[in-house]
Amino acid sequence: MPFEIARTRAAYPALTEGFVHFDGAGGTQTAQPVIEAVSAAMRTAIGNRSSAFVPGRRSLELVAAARSAVADLLGARPEGVVLGPSATALTYTLARTLGAGWRPGDEVVVSRLDHDANVRPWVQAAQAAGATVRWAEFDPATGELPASQYADLVGARTRLVAVTAGSNAIGTAPDVAAIAKTAHAAGALVCVDGVHSVPHGPTDLASIGADFLVTSAYKWSGPHLAAMVADPAHWEALRPAKLLPSADAVPDRFEYGTPSFPLLAGVTAAVDHLAGLDPDATGSRADRIRAGLTAAQAHEEQVFDRLLAGLTAHPDVTVYGSPARRCPTVSFRLAGLSPAQTAAALGAAGFCLSAGDYYAYEYFQAMGLRDSGGAVRASVYHYNTVDEVDRLLAELDRVAAGGGRMVR
């Protein structure tokens, strides 16, 4: 049946303010069930984790529920879910821990298509260990990240390959499974940045070949928390720096400090919200998540196709990249205006779009665009509509007609 867009939009209170949100790649609006779950947890007596008293047991339950929910979302096991404040923080923790075992002559492969959070932690860990960094390059015309190049980049001394499952700049969805196969054949681990891909379709840790995969809940209707998932055996093999009295079990030993228990309630509610996107879906929560995200993905593709066609046909717009497989995200420039000026002009009319490099540092450096302001990014989420696209394109026409020169 058709995606129930009216029902979906009704679940996001922020949409009633009237802004048009094409900035989901930077963070989505929060679903009502998430707001209610966080609020309820904050109204309830919760103690620090303890089995000795009821409020302490509640916090244990909130942590366990969040692990279970994220596991269902990503095709992982709850005991392999590490929770943390951000994808960047979790990736740094993993990079420092793995890097402690690297030696001069070891190699790490990163890509110029990735968000810097899946580049700099690995580069810095390699530098600290005296290891070599090798770079996977994207095609500047199409934005594709050819999997074939990894056959030359990966070798016997490769310890880790870091790659995105979805570019947060231009949407490219590389063939992660093929890249992982090459890495695993050489005995290397694979860390996948799923921050931009997970909101836009079903994800299965094993299917894409990721040893580690990171995601941020605020990119899929939830609170500002993140999770990194792996086979528990991978976590068992690692010994991170930690406080002596803190938990030594997996996955707890990778989590620093006391977590935000109310926000963890929001993580669980966000996953349950995704599981309800298809009201006719049945089966386990994991089954319903797959059905809901599949339905949402089809809707997003329809909306994004309209957006991409309109931007591509616009005589004053330059669109960057044309990957064959992509998340619903595009970067562009409007002639005569800087990206910041374009975003500000659209923002004045109530349209929310990002401008700059959005931490896709290497991409914009390689394209020669970073020093001149990067680009404007439009990203579609499942609450966006074709009507919103048409309104954005009409406003872009007005900005182009009234702009054509830099605002001083």
C-alpha positions, 0 to 999 in steps of 0.5 A: 500500500502507499506510504502513509505520509500524513500519518507519518508527519503527524508523529513529528510535533516540530513539523507544525512550526511550518519549516521545511526540513531538507536537513535530515543529513545533519539531524532529523526532527524528533518523533513524538514517541521519543519525546514521550519516552524521554519525558516519562523516564525523567519523571520516573525515579531512576538511580545509577545502575544497581540491582539492589533497589527498584530505581537502580534496576530501572536504569539497568533495564533502560540500558538493556532495552536500548541495546536490544533495540539497536541490535534489532535495527542493525542485525546485531546482537545486544551484547555486541552493542556499545552505546555512546554520546556520538559516532565520533566519540565511539570511533575514536575509542575504537581507533585508539584501542585498535591502534595500540596494537599497530606497529610500523609497517602496518597499514590502514585504508581510509576513503576521501568520500567519508565524513571526517569522523571515519577518517581522522581517528584512523589517520591519527591512530596510524600516525601514533603507531607509525603505521601507513595510511592508504587512501581510496579515491572517489571518481570526481565526476560521478562521486562513485567509490570504486570497490575495484581499487581496494584490491591494490590498496589492501595487502598483508599488512592492512589492519583496518579498512574504514569506509562509509555506507553512505556519503553524507555529502553527495549520497553515494552508497559504495559497494561495502560488501565487496570492499569488505570481502577484499579486506577480509581476504587479507585478514583486515577488519572493516569499520563502516560508517552507517550514520548516513545510511541507516536512516534510509533503508534496512541494515544488516551487519553481516550482509554488508560485511562490517566488523564494526558499524556505527550509527547516530540515533538523532539521524533516525528520529531519536535523541543525540546518542550513538551506537557502535555494533560488532560481533561480541567476539571482536569486543572481547579481543580488545582492551580499551583504556578505562578506569580501574573500578569501571565494568570490565565486561563486554560491551560495558568496558567500552562505555565511559561514565554514566549514560543518559538513561532518559535518552536511552529510553528515547533510543528504544522508542525511536527504533520502535517508531521505525518499526511502526512506519508500515502499519501493516507489518507483522512479525518480530520487531526486526521484521517490522523495522525492515518493512517500515524502512523499506516502505520509507525508502521507497517514499524517499526515493520518489521525493528525492527523484523529483528534487534531483531532477529539478536541481539538475535541470536548473540552469543556474545550479551545479549538482555534484556527483551522480552515483548510481546507488545513493542515499537521498542526499545531494550537494549543489551550488547556485551561480552568483551566490556562495553556499552560505548565502544560498542557504541563508536566502532559502532559510529566510523563506523557511527552508532548512538546508545545510551549507559548508563541508558538513565534515566531509572534509576530504571530499570538498578538499579533493573537489577544490570546493572547501576553501570557497565555502563547500556546497549547499546540501539537501537531504530527504527524510521520510517525512518530506513530500513532493509538494515540499520539493516543488516549493523548494525549487520554486523558492530557488528560482526566486533566489536565483532571479533576485540573486545573481550577484554576491551579497556583500 
